[in-house]
Amino acid sequence: MATTDVNTNPYQEISAGGDIHFSDMASALVNISFAQMSNAECLQLMQCCQETHAGLCHCLALLGETLSNPTRVEEAGAQNQQRLGHSLYAIGLLAPALNALESFLQAELRERTAR
C-alpha cells in the first residue's frame, strides 16, 4: 500500500493549461504489455475499462449537478438514483482492480529484488 498522503502528489505538478489526460498513473500504464493476453482477454479488459469509465463519468456529473443545483437533482429523482448506482458500481470495480495491480507490482518488485 502506498505510504504517501493520498491527497497530494509529490511527483506531478498540476497545471491549469496541462493535458487533462496525463497523470503519473496514465504514464505508467502505457508501459504495460498485453502481448501474453488472448484476444478475448484483451476485449474483456477493454469492455471493463469502458464500463468503469462511463460509471465514473456519471458519478462526476451527478456530483457536479448536486453541488451546483441541489433542487434540480431532487426533481430528477429516479434518473439520479440510476446514475448513482452506475457510479458506485464503477467505483466498486475500479477499487479492487487498483488493489490487484498494486499487489502484482509489489510481488514483481520483490521478485526482482530477490534476483
C-alpha distances in whole Angstrom, upper triangle without the diagonal:
4,6,9,11,11,15,15,15,16,17,19,22,23,27,29,31,28,28,26,24,23,19,16,15,19,19,17,18,21,21,20,23,24,27,27,26,30,31,31,27,27,29,27,23,26,27,24,23,26,26,22,23,27,25,23,26,28,25,26,29,30,28,30,33,32,32,35,37,36,40,40,37,38,41,39,38,37,36,34,33,32,30,28,28,27,24,22,23,21,18,18,18,16,13,13,14,11,8,11,11,7,8,11,11,9,12,14,13,14,17,18,18,20,23
4,6,8,8,12,12,12,13,14,16,19,20,24,26,28,25,25,23,22,20,17,14,13,17,18,15,17,20,20,20,23,25,28,28,28,31,32,32,28,28,30,28,25,26,28,24,23,26,26,23,23,26,25,22,25,27,25,25,28,29,27,29,32,31,30,33,36,35,39,39,36,38,41,39,38,38,36,34,33,33,30,28,28,27,24,23,24,22,19,19,19,17,14,15,15,12,11,13,12,9,11,13,12,10,14,15,14,15,18,19,18,21,23
4,7,8,12,12,12,12,14,16,19,21,24,27,29,27,27,25,25,22,19,16,16,20,20,18,20,23,23,23,26,28,31,31,31,35,36,36,32,31,33,32,28,30,31,28,26,29,29,26,26,29,28,25,28,30,27,26,30,31,28,30,33,32,31,34,37,36,40,40,37,39,42,41,40,40,39,35,35,35,33,30,31,30,27,26,27,25,22,22,23,20,17,18,19,15,14,17,16,12,14,17,15,13,17,18,16,17,20,21,20,22,25
4,6,9,8,8,9,11,13,16,17,21,24,26,23,24,22,22,20,16,14,15,18,19,17,20,23,23,23,27,29,32,32,32,36,37,36,33,32,34,32,29,30,31,28,26,29,29,25,25,28,27,24,26,28,26,25,28,29,26,28,31,30,29,32,35,34,38,38,36,38,41,39,39,39,38,34,34,34,32,29,30,30,26,25,27,25,21,23,23,20,18,19,20,16,16,19,17,14,17,19,17,16,19,20,18,20,23,23,22,25,27
4,5,6,8,9,12,14,15,16,20,22,25,23,23,22,22,20,16,15,16,19,20,19,21,24,25,25,29,31,34,35,34,37,38,38,34,33,35,33,29,30,31,28,26,29,29,25,25,27,26,22,25,27,23,22,26,27,24,25,28,27,26,28,31,31,35,35,33,35,38,37,36,37,35,32,32,33,30,27,29,28,25,24,25,24,20,22,23,20,17,20,20,17,17,20,19,16,19,21,19,19,22,24,22,23,26,26,26,28,31
4,6,7,10,12,13,15,15,19,20,23,21,21,19,19,18,14,13,13,17,18,17,19,22,23,23,27,28,32,32,31,34,35,34,31,30,31,30,26,27,28,25,23,25,25,21,21,23,22,19,21,23,20,19,23,23,20,22,25,24,23,26,29,28,32,32,30,32,35,33,33,33,32,28,28,29,26,24,25,24,21,20,22,20,17,18,19,16,14,17,17,14,14,18,17,14,17,20,18,18,22,23,21,23,26,26,26,29,31
4,7,10,12,12,13,13,16,18,21,19,20,18,19,17,14,14,15,18,19,19,21,23,25,25,29,31,34,35,34,37,37,37,33,32,33,31,28,28,29,26,24,26,26,22,21,24,22,19,20,22,19,18,21,22,19,20,23,22,20,23,26,26,30,30,28,30,33,32,32,32,31,27,28,29,26,23,25,25,21,21,23,21,18,20,21,18,16,19,20,17,17,21,20,18,21,23,22,22,25,26,25,27,30,30,29,32,35
4,6,9,9,10,10,14,16,19,17,18,17,18,16,13,12,14,17,17,18,20,22,24,25,28,30,34,35,34,37,37,37,34,32,34,32,29,29,30,28,25,27,27,24,23,25,24,21,22,24,22,20,23,24,21,22,25,25,23,25,28,29,33,33,31,33,36,35,35,35,34,30,31,32,28,26,28,27,24,24,26,23,20,23,23,20,19,21,21,18,19,22,20,18,22,24,21,22,25,26,24,26,29,28,28,31,33
4,5,6,8,9,13,15,18,15,16,15,16,13,10,9,11,14,14,15,17,19,20,22,26,28,31,32,32,35,35,35,32,30,32,31,27,27,29,27,24,26,27,23,22,25,24,21,22,25,23,21,24,26,23,23,27,27,25,27,31,31,35,35,33,35,38,36,36,37,35,32,32,33,29,28,29,28,24,25,26,23,21,23,23,20,19,21,21,17,18,21,19,17,20,22,19,20,23,23,22,24,27,26,26,29,31
4,6,8,10,14,17,19,17,18,18,18,15,12,10,13,16,15,15,18,20,21,23,27,29,32,33,33,37,37,38,34,33,34,34,30,30,32,30,27,29,30,27,25,28,28,24,26,29,26,24,28,29,27,27,31,31,28,30,34,35,38,38,36,39,42,40,40,41,39,36,36,36,33,31,33,32,28,28,30,27,24,27,27,23,22,24,23,20,21,23,21,18,22,23,20,20,24,24,21,24,27,25,25,28,30
4,7,10,13,16,18,15,16,16,16,13,10,8,11,13,12,12,16,17,18,20,24,26,29,31,31,34,35,35,32,30,32,32,28,28,30,28,25,27,29,26,24,27,27,24,25,28,27,25,28,30,27,27,31,32,30,31,35,36,40,39,37,40,42,41,41,41,39,36,37,37,33,32,33,31,28,29,30,27,24,27,26,22,22,24,23,19,20,22,20,18,21,22,19,19,23,22,20,23,25,24,23,27,28
4,6,9,13,14,11,12,12,13,10,8,7,10,12,11,13,16,17,18,20,24,26,29,31,31,34,34,35,32,30,31,31,27,27,29,27,24,26,27,24,22,25,26,22,23,26,25,22,25,27,25,25,29,29,27,29,32,34,37,36,35,38,40,38,39,39,37,34,35,35,31,30,32,30,27,28,29,25,23,26,26,22,22,24,23,19,21,24,21,19,23,23,21,22,25,24,23,26,28,26,27,30,31
4,6,10,11,10,12,12,14,11,10,10,14,15,14,16,19,20,21,24,27,30,33,35,34,37,37,38,35,33,34,34,30,29,31,30,26,28,29,26,24,27,27,23,24,27,25,22,25,27,25,24,28,29,27,28,31,33,36,36,34,37,40,38,39,40,37,34,36,36,32,31,33,31,28,29,31,27,25,28,28,24,24,27,26,23,25,27,24,23,27,27,24,26,29,28,26,29,32,30,30,34,35
4,7,9,7,10,10,12,10,9,11,14,14,15,17,19,20,22,24,28,30,33,35,34,37,36,37,35,32,33,33,29,28,30,28,25,26,27,24,22,24,25,21,21,24,22,19,22,24,22,21,24,25,23,24,28,29,33,32,31,34,36,35,36,36,34,31,33,33,29,28,31,29,25,27,29,25,24,27,27,23,24,27,25,22,25,27,25,24,27,28,26,27,31,30,28,31,34,32,33,36,37
4,5,5,8,9,12,11,11,14,16,16,16,19,21,21,24,26,29,31,34,37,36,39,38,38,36,33,34,34,31,29,31,30,26,27,28,26,23,25,26,22,22,25,24,20,22,25,23,21,25,26,24,24,28,30,33,32,31,35,37,35,36,37,35,32,34,34,30,30,32,30,27,29,31,27,26,29,29,26,26,30,28,25,28,30,27,27,31,31,29,30,34,33,31,35,37,35,36,39,40
4,6,9,9,12,12,13,16,19,18,18,22,23,23,26,28,31,33,36,38,37,40,38,39,37,34,34,35,31,30,31,30,26,26,28,26,22,24,25,22,20,23,22,19,20,23,21,19,22,24,22,21,25,27,30,29,29,32,34,32,34,35,32,30,32,32,28,28,31,29,26,28,30,27,26,30,29,26,27,31,29,27,29,32,29,29,33,33,31,33,36,35,34,38,40,38,39,42,43
4,7,8,12,12,14,17,19,18,18,21,23,22,25,27,30,32,35,38,37,39,37,38,37,33,34,34,31,29,31,30,26,26,28,26,23,25,26,23,21,24,24,21,22,25,24,21,24,26,24,24,27,30,33,32,31,35,36,34,36,37,34,32,34,34,30,30,33,31,28,30,32,28,28,31,31,28,29,32,30,28,31,33,30,30,34,34,32,34,37,36,35,38,40,38,39,43,43
4,6,9,8,10,13,15,14,14,18,19,18,21,24,27,28,31,34,33,35,34,35,33,30,31,31,28,26,28,27,24,24,26,24,21,23,24,21,20,23,23,20,21,25,23,22,25,27,25,25,28,31,34,32,31,35,36,34,36,37,33,31,34,33,29,29,32,29,26,29,30,26,26,29,28,25,26,29,27,25,28,30,27,27,31,30,28,30,33,32,31,35,36,35,36,39,40
4,5,6,9,12,14,12,12,16,16,16,19,21,24,25,28,31,30,32,31,32,30,27,27,28,25,23,25,24,20,21,23,21,18,20,22,19,18,21,22,19,20,24,23,21,24,26,25,25,28,31,34,32,31,34,35,33,35,35,32,30,32,31,27,28,30,27,24,27,27,24,24,27,26,23,24,27,25,23,26,27,25,25,29,28,26,29,32,30,30,33,35,33,35,38,38
4,6,8,12,12,11,12,16,16,16,19,21,24,25,28,30,29,31,30,30,28,25,26,26,23,21,22,22,18,18,20,18,15,17,18,15,14,18,18,15,16,20,19,18,21,23,22,22,25,27,30,29,27,31,32,30,31,31,28,26,28,27,24,24,26,23,21,23,24,20,20,24,23,20,21,24,22,20,24,25,23,23,27,27,25,28,31,30,29,33,34,33,35,38,38
4,7,10,10,8,10,13,12,12,16,17,20,21,24,27,25,27,26,27,25,22,22,23,20,18,19,19,15,15,18,16,13,15,17,15,14,18,18,16,17,21,20,19,22,25,24,24,27,29,32,30,29,32,33,31,32,32,28,27,28,27,23,24,25,22,20,22,23,19,19,22,21,18,20,22,20,18,22,23,20,21,25,24,23,26,28,27,27,31,32,31,32,35,36
4,7,8,6,7,10,11,11,14,16,19,21,24,26,25,28,27,28,26,23,24,24,21,19,21,21,17,18,20,18,15,18,20,17,17,21,20,18,20,23,22,22,25,27,26,27,30,31,35,33,31,35,36,34,35,34,31,29,31,30,26,26,28,25,22,24,24,21,20,23,22,18,20,22,20,18,21,22,19,20,23,23,21,24,26,25,24,28,29,28,30,33,33
4,5,5,6,9,10,11,13,15,19,20,24,26,25,28,27,28,25,23,24,24,20,20,22,20,17,18,20,18,15,19,20,16,17,21,20,18,21,23,22,22,25,27,25,27,30,31,35,33,31,34,36,34,34,34,32,29,30,29,26,26,27,24,21,23,23,20,19,21,20,17,18,20,18,15,18,20,16,17,20,20,18,20,23,22,22,25,27,26,27,30,31
4,6,5,6,9,10,12,14,17,20,23,24,24,27,27,28,25,23,25,24,21,20,23,21,18,20,22,19,18,21,22,19,20,23,22,21,24,26,24,25,28,29,28,30,33,34,37,36,34,37,39,37,37,37,34,32,33,32,28,28,29,26,23,24,24,21,20,22,21,17,17,19,17,14,17,18,15,14,18,18,15,17,20,19,18,22,23,22,23,27,27
4,5,5,6,9,10,11,15,17,20,22,21,24,24,25,22,20,21,21,17,17,20,18,14,17,19,16,15,19,19,16,18,21,20,19,22,25,23,24,27,28,28,29,32,33,36,35,33,36,38,35,35,34,32,30,30,29,26,25,26,23,21,21,21,18,17,19,17,13,14,16,13,11,13,15,11,12,15,15,13,16,18,17,17,20,22,21,23,26,26
4,5,5,6,9,10,14,15,19,21,20,23,22,23,21,18,19,20,16,15,18,17,13,15,18,15,14,17,18,16,17,21,20,19,22,24,24,24,27,28,28,29,32,33,36,35,32,36,37,35,35,34,31,30,30,29,26,25,26,23,21,22,22,18,18,20,18,14,16,18,15,13,16,17,13,14,18,17,15,18,21,19,20,23,24,23,25,28,28
4,6,6,8,10,13,16,19,21,21,24,24,25,22,20,22,22,18,18,21,20,16,19,21,19,17,21,22,20,21,24,24,22,25,28,27,27,30,32,31,32,35,36,40,38,36,39,41,38,39,38,35,33,34,33,29,29,30,27,25,26,25,22,21,23,21,18,19,20,17,15,18,18,15,15,19,18,15,18,21,19,18,22,23,21,23,26,27
4,5,6,8,11,14,17,19,19,22,22,24,21,18,21,21,17,17,21,19,16,19,21,19,18,22,23,20,22,25,25,24,27,29,28,29,32,33,33,34,37,38,41,40,37,40,42,39,39,39,36,34,35,33,30,30,30,27,25,26,25,21,21,22,20,17,18,18,15,13,15,15,12,12,15,14,12,15,17,15,15,18,19,18,20,23,23
4,5,5,9,11,14,16,16,19,19,20,17,15,17,17,14,14,17,16,13,16,18,16,15,19,20,19,20,23,23,23,25,28,27,28,31,32,32,34,36,37,40,38,36,39,40,37,37,36,34,32,32,31,28,28,27,25,23,24,22,19,19,20,17,15,16,17,13,12,14,14,10,12,15,13,12,15,17,15,16,19,20,19,21,24,24
4,6,8,11,13,16,16,19,18,20,18,15,17,18,15,14,18,17,14,17,20,18,17,20,22,21,22,25,25,24,27,30,29,30,33,34,34,35,38,39,42,40,38,41,42,39,39,38,35,34,35,33,30,30,30,27,25,26,25,22,22,23,20,18,20,20,17,15,18,17,14,16,18,16,15,18,20,17,18,22,22,21,23,26,25
4,6,10,12,14,15,18,19,21,18,15,18,19,16,16,20,19,17,20,22,21,20,24,25,24,25,28,28,28,30,33,32,33,36,37,37,38,41,42,45,43,41,44,45,42,43,41,39,37,37,35,33,33,32,29,28,29,27,24,24,25,22,19,21,21,17,16,18,17,14,15,17,15,13,16,17,15,15,19,19,17,20,23,22
4,7,9,11,11,15,16,17,15,12,16,16,13,14,17,17,15,18,20,19,19,22,24,22,24,27,27,27,30,32,32,33,36,37,37,39,41,42,45,43,40,43,45,41,41,40,37,36,36,34,31,31,31,28,26,27,25,22,22,23,20,17,19,18,15,14,16,14,11,13,15,12,11,15,15,13,15,18,17,17,20,22,21
4,6,8,9,12,13,16,13,11,15,16,13,14,18,17,16,19,21,21,21,24,26,25,26,29,30,30,32,35,35,36,38,40,40,41,44,44,47,45,43,45,47,43,43,42,39,38,38,35,33,33,32,29,29,29,27,24,24,25,21,20,21,20,17,17,19,16,13,16,17,14,13,17,17,14,16,19,18,17,21,23,22
4,6,5,8,10,12,9,7,11,12,10,11,15,15,14,17,19,19,20,23,24,24,26,28,29,30,32,34,34,35,38,39,40,41,43,44,47,44,42,44,45,42,42,40,37,37,36,34,32,32,31,28,27,28,25,23,24,24,20,19,21,20,16,17,19,16,14,17,18,15,15,19,18,16,19,22,20,20,24,25,24
4,6,8,10,12,11,9,13,15,13,14,18,18,18,20,23,23,23,26,28,28,29,32,33,33,35,37,38,39,41,43,44,45,47,48,50,48,45,48,49,45,45,43,41,40,40,37,35,36,34,31,31,31,29,26,27,27,24,23,25,23,20,20,22,19,17,20,21,17,18,21,20,17,20,23,21,21,24,25,24
4,7,10,12,10,10,13,14,13,15,18,18,19,21,23,23,24,27,28,29,30,33,33,34,36,38,39,40,42,44,45,46,48,48,51,49,46,48,50,46,46,43,41,40,40,37,36,36,34,31,31,31,28,26,27,27,23,22,24,22,19,20,21,18,16,20,19,16,17,20,18,16,20,22,19,20,23,24,23
4,7,8,6,6,10,10,10,12,15,15,16,18,20,20,21,24,25,26,28,30,31,32,34,35,36,38,40,41,42,44,45,46,48,46,43,45,46,43,42,40,38,37,37,34,32,33,31,28,28,28,25,23,25,24,20,20,22,20,17,19,20,17,16,19,19,16,18,21,19,18,21,23,21,22,26,26,25
4,5,5,6,9,10,11,12,14,15,17,18,20,21,22,24,26,27,29,30,32,33,35,36,37,39,41,42,43,45,46,46,49,46,43,46,47,43,42,40,38,38,37,34,33,33,31,28,29,29,26,24,26,25,21,22,24,22,19,21,23,20,19,22,22,19,21,24,23,21,25,27,25,26,29,30,29
4,5,5,6,9,10,10,12,14,15,16,18,20,21,23,24,26,27,29,30,32,33,35,36,37,39,40,42,43,45,45,47,44,42,44,45,41,41,38,36,36,35,32,31,32,30,27,28,29,25,23,26,25,21,22,25,23,20,22,24,21,20,24,24,22,23,27,26,24,27,30,28,29,32,33,32
4,5,5,6,9,10,10,12,14,15,17,18,20,21,23,24,26,27,29,30,32,33,35,36,38,39,41,42,43,43,45,43,40,42,42,39,38,35,33,34,33,29,29,30,28,24,26,26,23,21,24,23,19,20,23,21,18,21,23,20,20,24,24,21,24,27,26,25,28,30,29,30,33,34,33
4,5,5,6,8,10,11,12,14,15,16,18,20,21,22,24,26,27,29,30,32,33,34,36,37,39,41,42,42,44,42,39,41,42,38,37,35,33,33,32,29,28,28,26,23,24,24,21,19,21,20,17,17,20,18,15,18,19,16,16,20,20,18,20,23,22,21,25,26,25,26,30,30,30
4,5,5,6,9,10,11,12,14,15,16,18,20,21,22,24,26,27,28,30,32,33,35,36,37,39,40,41,43,40,38,40,41,37,37,34,32,32,31,28,27,28,26,23,23,24,21,19,21,21,17,17,20,19,15,17,20,17,16,20,20,18,20,23,23,21,24,27,26,26,30,31,30
4,5,5,6,9,10,10,12,14,15,17,18,20,21,23,24,26,27,29,30,31,33,35,36,37,39,39,41,38,36,38,38,35,34,32,29,30,29,26,25,26,24,21,22,23,20,18,20,20,16,17,20,19,16,19,21,19,18,22,23,21,23,26,26,25,28,30,29,30,33,34,34
4,5,5,6,9,10,11,12,14,16,17,18,20,21,23,24,26,27,29,30,32,33,35,36,37,37,39,37,34,36,37,33,33,30,28,28,27,24,23,24,22,19,20,20,17,15,18,17,13,14,18,16,14,17,19,17,17,20,21,19,21,24,24,24,27,29,28,29,32,33,33
4,5,5,6,9,10,10,12,14,15,16,18,20,21,22,24,26,27,28,30,31,33,34,36,36,38,36,33,35,36,33,32,30,28,27,27,24,22,23,21,18,18,19,16,14,16,15,12,12,15,14,11,13,16,14,13,17,18,16,18,21,21,21,24,26,26,26,29,31,31
4,5,5,6,9,10,11,12,14,15,17,19,20,21,23,24,26,27,29,30,32,33,34,35,37,34,32,34,35,31,31,29,26,26,26,23,21,22,21,18,18,19,17,14,16,17,13,13,17,16,13,15,18,17,16,19,21,19,20,24,24,23,26,29,28,29,32,33,33
4,5,5,6,9,10,11,12,14,15,17,18,20,21,23,24,26,27,29,30,32,33,33,35,32,30,32,32,29,28,26,23,24,23,20,19,20,18,15,16,17,14,12,15,15,12,13,17,16,14,16,19,18,18,21,22,21,23,26,26,26,29,31,31,32,34,36,36
4,5,5,6,8,10,11,12,14,15,16,18,20,21,22,24,26,27,29,30,31,31,33,31,28,30,31,28,27,25,23,22,22,19,17,18,16,13,14,14,11,9,12,12,8,9,13,13,10,13,16,15,15,18,19,19,20,23,24,24,26,28,29,30,32,34,34
4,6,5,6,9,10,10,12,14,15,16,18,20,21,22,24,26,27,28,30,30,33,30,28,30,31,28,27,26,23,22,22,20,17,18,17,14,13,15,13,9,12,13,9,9,13,13,10,12,15,15,14,17,19,18,19,22,24,23,25,28,28,29,31,33,34
4,6,5,6,9,10,11,12,14,15,16,18,20,21,23,24,26,27,28,29,31,28,26,28,29,25,25,24,21,20,21,18,16,17,16,12,13,15,13,10,13,14,12,11,15,16,14,15,19,19,18,21,23,22,23,26,27,27,29,32,32,32,35,37,37
4,5,5,6,9,10,11,12,14,15,17,18,20,21,22,24,26,27,27,29,26,23,26,27,23,23,20,18,18,17,14,13,14,13,9,10,12,9,7,11,12,9,10,14,15,13,15,18,18,18,21,23,23,24,27,28,28,30,32,33,34,36,38,39
4,5,5,6,9,10,11,12,14,15,16,18,20,21,23,24,26,25,28,26,23,25,26,23,23,21,18,17,17,15,13,13,12,9,8,10,8,5,7,9,7,7,10,12,11,12,15,16,16,18,20,20,22,24,26,26,28,30,31,32,34,36,37
4,5,5,6,9,10,11,12,14,15,16,18,20,21,22,24,24,27,25,22,25,26,23,23,21,19,17,18,16,13,14,14,10,9,12,11,7,9,12,10,9,13,15,13,14,17,18,17,19,22,22,23,25,27,27,28,31,32,32,35,37,38
4,5,5,6,9,10,11,12,14,15,16,18,20,21,22,22,25,22,19,22,23,19,20,18,15,15,15,13,10,12,12,8,8,11,10,8,11,13,12,12,15,17,16,17,20,21,21,23,25,25,26,29,31,31,32,35,36,36,38,40,41
4,5,5,6,9,10,11,12,14,15,16,18,20,21,21,23,21,18,20,21,18,18,16,14,12,13,10,8,8,8,5,4,8,7,5,8,10,10,10,13,15,15,16,19,20,20,22,24,25,26,28,30,30,32,34,35,36,38,40,41
4,5,5,6,9,10,11,12,14,15,16,18,20,20,23,21,18,21,22,19,19,18,16,14,14,13,10,10,11,8,5,8,9,6,7,10,10,9,12,15,14,14,17,19,19,20,23,24,24,26,29,29,30,32,34,35,36,38,40
4,5,5,6,9,10,10,12,14,15,16,18,19,21,19,16,20,21,18,18,18,15,13,15,13,9,11,12,9,8,11,12,9,11,14,14,13,15,18,18,18,21,22,22,23,26,27,27,29,32,32,33,35,37,37,39,41,42
4,6,5,6,9,10,10,12,14,15,16,16,18,16,13,16,17,14,15,14,11,9,11,10,6,7,9,7,6,10,11,9,11,14,14,14,17,19,19,20,22,24,24,26,28,29,30,32,34,34,35,38,39,40,42,44,45
4,5,5,6,9,10,10,12,14,15,15,18,16,13,16,18,15,15,15,12,10,11,10,7,6,9,8,5,8,10,9,9,12,14,13,15,18,18,18,21,23,23,24,27,28,28,30,32,33,34,36,38,39,40,42,44
4,5,5,6,9,10,11,12,14,15,18,16,14,17,18,16,17,17,15,12,14,14,10,10,13,11,8,11,13,12,11,15,16,15,16,20,20,19,22,24,24,24,27,29,29,30,33,34,34,37,38,39,40,43,44
4,5,5,6,9,10,11,12,13,15,13,11,15,16,13,15,15,12,10,13,13,9,10,13,12,10,13,15,14,14,18,19,18,19,23,23,22,25,27,27,28,31,32,32,34,37,37,38,40,42,42,44,46,47
4,5,5,6,9,10,10,10,13,11,8,11,13,11,11,12,10,7,10,10,7,7,11,11,9,12,14,14,14,17,19,18,19,23,23,23,26,28,28,29,32,33,33,35,37,38,39,41,43,44,45,47,49
4,5,5,6,9,10,10,13,12,10,13,15,13,14,15,13,10,12,13,10,9,13,13,10,12,15,15,14,17,19,18,19,22,23,22,25,27,27,28,31,32,32,34,36,37,38,40,42,42,43,46,48
4,5,5,6,8,10,13,12,10,14,15,14,15,17,15,12,15,16,13,12,16,16,13,16,18,17,17,20,22,20,21,25,25,25,27,30,29,30,33,34,34,36,38,39,39,42,44,44,45,48,49
4,6,5,6,7,10,8,7,10,12,11,13,15,13,10,13,14,12,12,16,16,14,17,19,19,19,22,23,23,24,27,28,27,30,32,32,33,36,37,37,39,41,42,42,45,47,47,48,51,52
4,6,5,5,8,8,6,9,11,11,12,14,13,10,12,14,12,11,15,16,14,16,19,19,18,21,23,23,23,27,28,27,29,32,32,33,35,37,37,38,41,42,42,45,47,47,48,51,53
4,6,6,10,10,9,12,14,14,15,18,17,13,16,18,15,14,18,19,16,18,21,21,20,23,25,24,24,28,29,28,30,33,33,33,35,37,37,38,41,42,42,44,47,47,48,50,52
4,7,9,9,9,12,14,14,16,19,17,14,17,19,17,16,20,21,18,21,24,23,22,25,27,26,27,31,31,30,33,35,35,35,38,40,40,41,44,45,45,47,49,49,50,53,55
4,6,6,7,9,11,11,13,17,15,13,16,18,16,16,20,21,19,21,24,24,24,26,29,28,29,32,33,32,35,37,37,38,40,42,42,43,46,47,47,49,52,52,53,56,57
4,6,5,7,9,10,11,15,14,12,14,17,15,15,18,20,18,20,23,23,23,25,28,27,28,31,32,32,34,36,37,37,40,42,42,43,46,47,47,49,51,52,53,55,57
4,5,5,7,9,10,14,14,12,15,18,17,17,20,21,20,22,25,26,26,28,30,30,31,34,35,35,37,40,40,40,43,45,45,46,49,50,50,52,55,55,56,59,61
4,5,5,6,9,12,12,10,13,16,15,15,18,20,19,21,24,24,24,27,29,29,30,33,34,34,36,39,39,40,42,44,44,46,48,49,50,52,54,54,56,58,60
4,5,5,7,10,9,7,10,12,11,12,15,16,15,17,20,21,21,23,25,26,27,30,31,31,33,35,36,36,39,41,41,42,45,46,47,49,51,51,52,55,57
4,6,5,9,10,8,10,13,13,13,16,18,17,19,21,23,23,25,27,28,28,31,33,33,35,37,38,38,41,43,43,44,47,48,49,51,53,54,55,57,59
4,5,9,10,9,11,14,14,15,17,19,19,21,23,24,25,27,29,30,31,34,35,35,37,39,40,41,43,45,46,47,49,50,51,53,55,56,57,59,61
4,6,6,6,9,10,11,12,14,16,16,18,20,21,22,24,26,27,28,31,32,32,34,36,37,38,41,42,43,45,47,48,49,51,52,53,55,57,58
4,6,5,6,9,10,11,12,15,15,16,18,20,21,22,24,26,27,29,30,31,33,35,36,37,39,41,42,43,45,47,48,49,51,52,54,56,57
4,5,5,6,9,10,10,13,14,15,17,18,20,21,23,24,26,28,29,30,32,34,35,36,38,39,41,42,44,45,47,48,50,51,53,54,56
4,5,5,6,9,10,11,12,14,15,17,18,20,21,23,24,27,27,29,31,32,33,35,37,38,39,41,43,44,45,47,48,49,51,53,54
4,5,5,6,8,10,10,12,14,15,16,18,20,21,22,25,26,26,28,30,31,32,35,36,37,39,41,42,43,45,46,47,49,51,52
4,5,5,6,9,10,11,12,14,15,16,18,20,21,23,25,26,27,29,30,32,33,35,36,38,39,41,42,44,45,47,48,50,52
4,5,5,6,9,10,11,12,14,15,17,18,20,22,23,24,26,28,29,30,32,33,35,37,38,39,41,43,44,45,47,49,50
4,5,5,6,9,10,11,12,14,15,16,18,21,21,22,24,26,27,28,31,32,33,35,36,37,39,41,42,43,45,47,48
4,5,5,6,8,10,10,12,14,15,16,19,20,21,23,25,26,27,29,30,31,33,35,36,37,39,41,42,43,45,47
4,5,5,6,9,10,10,12,14,15,17,19,20,22,23,25,26,28,29,31,32,34,35,36,38,40,41,42,44,46
4,6,5,6,9,10,11,12,14,16,17,18,20,22,23,24,26,27,29,30,32,33,35,36,38,39,41,42,44
4,5,5,6,8,10,11,12,15,15,16,18,20,21,22,24,26,27,29,30,31,33,35,36,37,39,41,42
4,5,5,6,9,10,10,13,14,15,17,19,20,21,23,24,26,27,29,30,32,33,35,36,38,39,41
4,5,5,6,9,10,12,13,15,16,17,19,20,22,23,25,26,28,29,31,32,34,35,37,38,40
4,5,5,6,9,11,11,12,14,16,16,18,20,21,22,24,26,27,29,30,32,33,35,36,38
4,5,5,6,9,10,10,12,14,15,16,18,20,21,22,24,26,27,29,30,31,33,35,36
4,6,6,7,9,10,11,13,15,16,17,19,21,22,23,25,26,28,29,31,32,34,36
4,6,6,6,9,10,11,13,15,16,17,19,20,22,23,25,26,27,29,31,32,34
4,6,5,6,9,10,10,12,14,15,16,18,20,21,22,24,26,27,28,30,32
4,5,5,6,9,10,11,12,14,16,17,19,20,21,23,25,26,27,29,31
4,5,5,6,8,10,10,12,14,15,16,18,20,21,22,24,26,27,29
4,5,5,6,9,10,10,12,14,15,16,18,20,21,22,24,26,27
4,5,5,6,9,10,11,12,14,15,16,18,20,21,22,24,26
4,5,5,6,9,10,11,12,14,15,17,18,20,21,23,25
4,5,5,6,9,10,11,12,14,15,16,18,20,21,23
4,5,5,6,9,10,10,12,14,15,16,18,20,21
4,5,5,6,9,10,11,12,14,15,16,18,20
4,5,5,6,9,10,11,12,14,15,17,19
4,5,5,6,9,10,11,12,14,15,17
4,5,5,6,9,10,10,12,14,16
4,5,5,6,9,10,11,12,15
4,5,5,6,9,10,11,13
4,5,5,6,9,10,11
4,5,5,6,9,10
4,5,5,6,9
4,5,5,7
4,5,5
4,6
4
